[in-house]
């Protein structure tokens, strides 16, 4: 088997990559990753240097892996700043490191792209190639962020350290309508949700759904300005630039959804979503001012309503946020896997992850008792 390291996703044929990644999951699509690189959102200057791996067997693409060399830990959503500080405090360089992930996208999906999903030989060869590349390029470590749960056992078998975390997802229980969904809440939680929604509509705000084909440059300029304003107020800049979003409308129009909140004929807030046939992914939010309960309505209730209407089974709204629990989202386990070149640090981090994993288990058990549903009261 021939292993190749690619410094650009463009050097891999899109049809070959997508045949492994699948057409449904939007973030692993060749077009998504290529746009991120072509627009400069993902680049060496941004701290993300592509190092994608492919594995060929007799000229046939057998496996591939999205992989980046990182000079920082921003945009990953699996936090290892303390590890970096400990490394540097001991006189070692933590950066560069290798990360297998979709940049700025904390959504679980496969990291080991296989022509045959049962091909463990190719999967283990990919992992070995990543750790060998780390050795060859003086990287401290290799990190697989948000792999699918079915990959965790294999990554464990390869000697990686397994880390556990938690997100909050919404599951469609075959609801006929949003009212049908709210009917599963306890009385107090149902009244609160209806009160939140009523406040938004009493302020005169209405919502419009825009699919990728509806989003021209002018519309994206308005949406992006709202997002950029909100990022700036939090002390940072958007990870993706406007050119990236404009490109998505052209290349992946069926995977892009914007829900825009309007007051009269003026947009006052917007949320950017991505979608597959089964799942809605909430990503970016922005507004030009404070409106009571508007964030919850735009980012959560509107998304849930869309899922019910379109028959989607899962809504992943992003990371963190215990405020999601009272709005119908339930805790789920997410994963990451880590290889560290320094054996003593690997041992210390392994012990830390054992204790952290027990804490995550207790946390999930605790918050699961506070979901708003009647049968879980």
Backbone torsions as a table, in degrees:
resi	resn	phi	psi	omega
1	UNK	NA	135.1	-177.7
2	UNK	-100.3	123.2	177.3
3	UNK	-99.5	131.2	177.3
4	UNK	-125.2	136.9	175.1
5	UNK	-101.7	125.6	-175.5
6	UNK	-110.3	131.1	178.5
7	UNK	-91.3	9.4	175.8
8	UNK	-160.6	138.9	176.7
9	UNK	-65.9	-22.6	-179.3
10	UNK	-66.2	-20.6	179.4
11	UNK	-78.9	-3.6	175.3
12	UNK	-108.4	130.3	-178.5
13	UNK	-60.3	131.0	-175.3
14	UNK	-60.3	-38.5	-178.4
15	UNK	-67.9	-33.1	178.6
16	UNK	-71.1	-44.8	179.4
17	UNK	-62.6	-48.2	-176.9
18	UNK	-67.1	-26.1	176.2
19	UNK	-65.1	-31.3	177.0
20	UNK	-84.6	-41.3	-174.7
21	UNK	-76.1	-26.0	-175.8
22	UNK	89.7	150.6	-174.7
23	UNK	-85.8	-14.2	-169.0
24	UNK	-86.5	-43.5	-176.1
25	UNK	-75.6	116.0	-169.1
26	UNK	-69.8	-33.5	-169.0
27	UNK	-75.3	-21.9	177.6
28	UNK	-94.2	-1.0	177.8
29	UNK	-61.1	143.1	179.6
30	UNK	-55.4	-40.7	-178.1
31	UNK	-62.9	-40.5	179.6
32	UNK	-62.3	-50.0	-177.4
33	UNK	-68.8	-36.4	179.9
34	UNK	-67.8	-42.3	177.7
35	UNK	-61.6	-39.2	178.4
36	UNK	-59.4	-38.3	179.8
37	UNK	-78.4	-44.0	-175.7
38	UNK	-65.9	-30.6	-179.1
39	UNK	-88.9	-1.3	177.8
40	UNK	83.2	-0.3	176.2
41	UNK	-63.9	-34.2	174.9
42	UNK	-117.9	114.9	-175.7
43	UNK	-166.2	165.2	174.4
44	UNK	-57.6	-37.1	179.0
45	UNK	-64.0	-30.3	178.6
46	UNK	-87.4	-0.4	179.5
47	UNK	89.7	9.1	178.7
48	UNK	-122.6	100.8	178.4
49	UNK	-101.7	117.0	-177.9
50	UNK	-60.7	135.3	174.7
51	UNK	-140.0	43.6	-174.2
52	UNK	-60.4	142.6	-179.1
53	UNK	-108.4	139.8	168.9
54	UNK	-127.8	152.2	-179.2
55	UNK	-127.9	116.3	-178.1
56	UNK	-111.1	145.6	178.2
57	UNK	-132.6	111.0	-176.8
58	UNK	54.0	43.7	176.9
59	UNK	78.8	0.7	-179.8
60	UNK	-105.7	134.8	178.3
61	UNK	-71.8	113.5	-175.8
62	UNK	-97.8	-29.8	-177.5
63	UNK	-162.5	160.4	178.4
64	UNK	-154.6	163.8	-179.8
65	UNK	-147.3	128.1	169.1
66	UNK	-71.6	128.6	-173.4
67	UNK	-149.9	140.1	-178.8
68	UNK	-136.6	144.4	169.7
69	UNK	-91.5	126.1	-173.8
70	UNK	-112.5	141.9	174.9
71	UNK	-107.5	7.8	177.1
72	UNK	-160.5	-174.7	-179.4
73	UNK	-119.2	15.7	179.3
74	UNK	-72.5	147.4	172.8
75	UNK	77.2	20.1	-176.5
76	UNK	-108.7	-35.2	177.8
77	UNK	69.6	11.3	166.8
78	UNK	-124.3	109.2	-161.2
79	UNK	-89.2	121.1	179.6
80	UNK	-128.0	25.0	179.7
81	UNK	-59.4	-39.5	-179.4
82	UNK	-64.4	-35.9	177.1
83	UNK	-63.7	-43.6	-179.8
84	UNK	-61.9	-42.8	-180.0
85	UNK	-64.3	-39.6	179.3
86	UNK	-66.0	-43.4	176.6
87	UNK	-57.0	-51.8	-175.1
88	UNK	-66.7	-35.1	177.7
89	UNK	-65.2	-26.1	178.4
90	UNK	-90.1	2.1	177.1
91	UNK	91.4	14.2	178.3
92	UNK	-110.0	159.4	177.0
93	UNK	-95.2	120.4	176.0
94	UNK	-82.5	-31.8	178.1
95	UNK	-107.3	140.1	7.7
96	UNK	-78.9	160.5	173.6
97	UNK	-135.8	165.7	176.8
98	UNK	-107.6	138.2	-178.3
99	UNK	-132.8	124.4	171.5
100	UNK	-98.1	108.4	-174.8
101	UNK	-167.0	170.5	164.9
102	UNK	-95.2	121.6	-175.4
103	UNK	-54.1	133.6	173.7
104	UNK	61.1	25.9	-171.1
105	UNK	-135.8	92.5	-177.7
106	UNK	-83.5	56.7	-179.4
107	UNK	-118.2	125.3	180.0
108	UNK	-60.7	134.9	174.6
109	UNK	-165.0	171.5	-177.5
110	UNK	-65.3	142.6	173.3
111	UNK	-109.1	-17.8	179.3
112	UNK	-109.6	95.8	-174.6
113	UNK	-83.7	115.6	-171.5
114	UNK	-122.9	138.5	173.7
115	UNK	-64.8	-35.3	175.6
116	UNK	-119.0	114.0	-174.9
117	UNK	-61.0	-17.2	179.9
118	UNK	-97.5	6.7	-175.2
119	UNK	-81.0	82.1	-178.8
120	UNK	-68.7	-27.7	178.9
121	UNK	-62.9	-46.1	179.2
122	UNK	-67.6	-39.2	179.7
123	UNK	-61.2	-46.9	179.7
124	UNK	-67.4	-32.1	176.6
125	UNK	-65.0	-37.8	176.6
126	UNK	-62.6	-46.2	179.7
127	UNK	-62.1	-43.3	179.0
128	UNK	-63.5	-38.0	179.1
129	UNK	-65.5	-37.7	179.3
130	UNK	-66.3	-44.2	-179.9
131	UNK	-69.6	-33.8	176.4
132	UNK	-66.5	-40.0	176.7
133	UNK	-62.3	-39.0	177.0
134	UNK	-60.4	-44.2	177.9
135	UNK	-62.6	-45.9	-175.6
136	UNK	-67.0	-29.1	-175.1
137	UNK	-107.3	15.5	177.3
138	UNK	57.7	38.9	173.7
139	UNK	-88.9	144.3	-176.0
140	UNK	-74.1	-24.3	-165.5
141	UNK	-167.3	166.4	173.6
142	UNK	-130.1	135.0	-175.2
143	UNK	-130.4	127.2	174.6
144	UNK	-104.5	111.8	-173.2
145	UNK	-104.0	128.9	178.4
146	UNK	56.7	48.0	172.6
147	UNK	-71.2	160.4	173.5
148	UNK	-64.8	151.2	-176.5
149	UNK	-59.8	-33.9	-178.6
150	UNK	-66.6	-18.2	179.6
151	UNK	-87.7	-14.8	-172.6
152	UNK	-64.3	-42.0	-179.2
153	UNK	-62.2	-40.8	-179.8
154	UNK	-66.8	-41.8	178.2
155	UNK	-63.8	-36.3	175.2
156	UNK	-63.8	-44.2	178.8
157	UNK	-61.8	-27.6	178.9
158	UNK	-80.5	1.9	176.1
159	UNK	91.3	10.6	178.9
160	UNK	-82.2	154.1	175.9
161	UNK	-83.2	133.6	-175.9
162	UNK	-102.1	129.8	179.9
163	UNK	-116.7	140.7	-176.7
164	UNK	-113.3	142.4	175.5
165	UNK	-146.6	-172.3	-173.4
166	UNK	-139.5	137.6	167.9
167	UNK	-126.3	175.5	178.6
168	UNK	-121.8	119.4	-177.7
169	UNK	-120.4	154.8	175.8
170	UNK	-106.3	135.4	-178.9
171	UNK	-116.8	130.9	179.2
172	UNK	-79.9	117.3	179.0
173	UNK	-100.7	45.9	179.4
174	UNK	58.0	44.8	178.9
175	UNK	-70.6	139.4	178.2
176	UNK	-83.2	-25.6	-177.4
177	UNK	-160.7	171.6	176.8
178	UNK	-64.4	-37.4	177.0
179	UNK	-63.9	-35.4	176.5
180	UNK	-63.5	-40.7	175.8
181	UNK	-62.3	-47.9	-179.2
182	UNK	-65.0	-26.1	-179.9
183	UNK	-64.8	-17.9	178.4
184	UNK	-84.2	-6.4	178.8
185	UNK	-80.3	157.9	167.6
186	UNK	-66.0	161.6	-174.9
187	UNK	-58.8	-44.9	-177.1
188	UNK	-64.9	-43.2	-179.6
189	UNK	-69.2	-36.4	178.3
190	UNK	-64.2	-42.7	178.8
191	UNK	-63.6	-39.3	-179.8
192	UNK	-65.6	-43.3	179.4
193	UNK	-62.0	-43.4	179.3
194	UNK	-66.4	-35.3	178.3
195	UNK	-66.5	-41.5	177.3
196	UNK	-58.6	-46.5	-178.2
197	UNK	-66.3	-39.8	-178.2
198	UNK	-63.1	-38.4	179.9
199	UNK	-60.3	-39.7	-179.6
200	UNK	-64.8	-48.5	-176.1
201	UNK	-71.9	-29.9	176.4
202	UNK	-67.3	-22.0	175.2
203	UNK	-81.5	2.3	177.1
204	UNK	84.3	11.7	-177.5
205	UNK	-86.9	135.4	176.8
206	UNK	-127.1	165.8	-172.0
207	UNK	-123.4	146.5	177.7
208	UNK	-132.9	135.3	177.7
209	UNK	-96.7	132.0	179.7
210	UNK	-123.9	120.5	175.8
211	UNK	-86.5	171.2	-176.1
212	UNK	-52.6	-42.5	-178.4
213	UNK	-68.2	-18.9	179.6
214	UNK	-84.8	-10.0	-168.7
215	UNK	-101.4	91.5	176.1
216	UNK	-84.9	-178.1	-176.2
217	UNK	-60.4	-42.0	-178.6
218	UNK	-63.4	-41.9	179.7
219	UNK	-66.9	-42.9	177.7
220	UNK	-62.8	-33.9	178.4
221	UNK	-60.8	-41.9	178.9
222	UNK	-67.9	-45.5	-179.2
223	UNK	-64.1	-44.5	-176.6
224	UNK	-66.4	-35.4	177.9
225	UNK	-61.4	-38.9	177.6
226	UNK	-65.5	-44.0	179.9
227	UNK	-64.4	-46.4	-177.6
228	UNK	-62.2	-38.1	178.8
229	UNK	-61.2	-44.1	-178.8
230	UNK	-68.0	-42.1	175.8
231	UNK	-58.8	-45.9	-176.9
232	UNK	-62.1	-39.3	178.9
233	UNK	-63.7	-24.5	178.3
234	UNK	-93.1	4.1	174.3
235	UNK	88.9	22.5	179.3
236	UNK	-147.0	179.2	176.8
237	UNK	-114.3	156.1	177.4
238	UNK	-58.8	142.5	179.4
239	UNK	-66.4	-44.7	178.6
240	UNK	-97.5	144.4	178.7
241	UNK	-90.5	173.1	-175.9
242	UNK	-63.7	-36.2	179.9
243	UNK	-59.3	-35.3	177.7
244	UNK	-61.8	-48.6	-178.8
245	UNK	-65.3	-39.5	177.6
246	UNK	-61.3	-39.7	178.1
247	UNK	-64.5	-36.6	178.6
248	UNK	-62.2	-38.9	179.8
249	UNK	-60.2	-33.4	-179.4
250	UNK	-81.5	-37.2	-170.3
251	UNK	-102.4	-27.1	178.4
252	UNK	-132.8	54.7	-172.6
253	UNK	-62.7	-29.7	-177.5
254	UNK	-79.2	-7.8	-178.4
255	UNK	-104.3	0.5	-174.4
256	UNK	-114.7	133.4	176.9
257	UNK	-138.9	131.2	171.8
258	UNK	-118.4	128.7	172.7
259	UNK	-105.3	116.8	-173.4
260	UNK	-108.9	129.0	175.8
261	UNK	-92.7	131.4	-174.6
262	UNK	-127.4	139.2	173.5
263	UNK	-114.9	107.0	-168.3
264	UNK	67.6	-125.7	177.6
265	UNK	-104.7	16.0	-177.9
266	UNK	-109.3	128.4	173.3
267	UNK	-71.6	129.1	-179.7
268	UNK	-114.7	-13.0	178.3
269	UNK	-162.6	159.2	178.7
270	UNK	-156.0	148.3	173.6
271	UNK	-127.0	133.5	178.7
272	UNK	-99.2	129.2	179.0
273	UNK	-123.3	157.8	167.4
274	UNK	-121.9	155.4	-177.5
275	UNK	-144.7	150.3	168.1
276	UNK	-115.9	-172.7	-179.9
277	UNK	-64.9	-28.1	-173.6
278	UNK	-114.0	-16.4	-166.8
279	UNK	-136.2	142.4	171.3
280	UNK	-109.0	135.5	-179.0
281	UNK	-118.7	116.7	175.2
282	UNK	-83.3	136.8	-175.6
283	UNK	-130.7	-67.8	-168.8
284	UNK	-121.2	144.1	-175.3
285	UNK	-136.4	144.6	174.9
286	UNK	-156.8	151.7	177.4
287	UNK	-148.1	163.3	179.4
288	UNK	-104.1	14.8	177.6
289	UNK	174.0	-177.9	-179.8
290	UNK	-95.0	126.5	173.0
291	UNK	-130.6	130.5	-174.2
292	UNK	-55.9	123.1	174.7
293	UNK	66.4	9.6	-175.6
294	UNK	-68.4	-37.0	178.9
295	UNK	-60.9	-47.0	-179.8
296	UNK	-61.7	-42.1	-178.4
297	UNK	-66.3	-48.5	-174.4
298	UNK	-69.5	-45.5	-172.4
299	UNK	-85.7	-27.2	-173.7
300	UNK	-116.0	-61.9	-174.4
301	UNK	-65.7	-40.6	177.4
302	UNK	-63.9	-38.2	177.6
303	UNK	-65.9	-42.6	177.5
304	UNK	-62.2	-43.6	179.6
305	UNK	-60.9	-40.5	178.5
306	UNK	-64.0	-42.5	178.9
307	UNK	-61.4	-42.8	-179.6
308	UNK	-64.1	-44.1	-178.4
309	UNK	-66.4	-34.1	-175.5
310	UNK	-100.7	0.2	175.9
311	UNK	77.2	19.3	177.6
312	UNK	-74.7	142.4	-172.7
313	UNK	-92.8	-15.8	-173.0
314	UNK	-143.8	142.6	175.9
315	UNK	-130.1	114.2	177.0
316	UNK	-105.5	106.3	-173.3
317	UNK	-88.5	1.9	-179.3
318	UNK	116.5	-165.1	-173.3
319	UNK	-93.0	162.1	169.7
320	UNK	56.8	-175.6	172.6
321	UNK	94.7	82.1	177.1
322	UNK	-66.7	-17.0	176.6
323	UNK	-63.8	-15.4	178.1
324	UNK	-70.0	-26.1	-173.2
325	UNK	-60.4	-48.4	-176.9
326	UNK	-69.0	-9.2	179.9
327	UNK	-104.0	13.8	170.8
328	UNK	103.3	5.2	178.7
329	UNK	-93.5	141.8	-175.5
330	UNK	-115.1	150.7	-179.4
331	UNK	-71.1	138.2	174.8
332	UNK	-134.4	153.5	179.2
333	UNK	-83.5	134.6	169.4
334	UNK	-118.1	165.0	-168.9
335	UNK	-133.7	159.4	165.3
336	UNK	-149.2	162.7	-178.7
337	UNK	-137.4	144.2	-167.8
338	UNK	-140.8	134.1	172.9
339	UNK	-119.4	127.5	-179.4
340	UNK	-121.2	131.9	-175.2
341	UNK	-66.9	-33.9	-176.5
342	UNK	-82.6	114.5	-172.5
343	UNK	-63.4	-36.6	-178.8
344	UNK	-69.8	-38.4	175.8
345	UNK	-67.3	-38.7	178.2
346	UNK	-60.1	-42.0	178.4
347	UNK	-63.7	-44.7	-178.4
348	UNK	-65.3	-43.7	179.9
349	UNK	-67.7	-35.0	176.9
350	UNK	-59.8	-43.0	178.1
351	UNK	-65.5	-39.9	178.2
352	UNK	-62.5	-42.5	-177.9
353	UNK	-67.1	-32.2	175.7
354	UNK	-61.3	-46.5	179.9
355	UNK	-68.6	-41.3	179.8
356	UNK	-62.9	-39.7	179.9
357	UNK	-62.5	-37.9	176.8
358	UNK	-65.5	-38.1	176.9
359	UNK	-64.2	-42.7	179.3
360	UNK	-62.2	-41.5	178.2
361	UNK	-58.9	-45.6	-180.0
362	UNK	-66.2	-38.8	179.4
363	UNK	-62.4	-47.6	-179.9
364	UNK	-61.6	-42.4	179.3
365	UNK	-62.4	-38.6	-178.9
366	UNK	-70.3	-50.4	-175.7
367	UNK	-70.8	-25.1	178.7
368	UNK	-64.3	-21.5	178.9
369	UNK	-81.2	-4.6	-175.8
370	UNK	-113.6	13.2	174.5
371	UNK	-68.3	157.0	-171.7
372	UNK	-82.7	0.5	-172.2
373	UNK	-76.7	145.7	-176.5
374	UNK	-59.0	-47.9	-174.1
375	UNK	-74.0	-2.7	178.3
376	UNK	-118.8	13.6	-176.3
377	UNK	-63.6	NA	NA
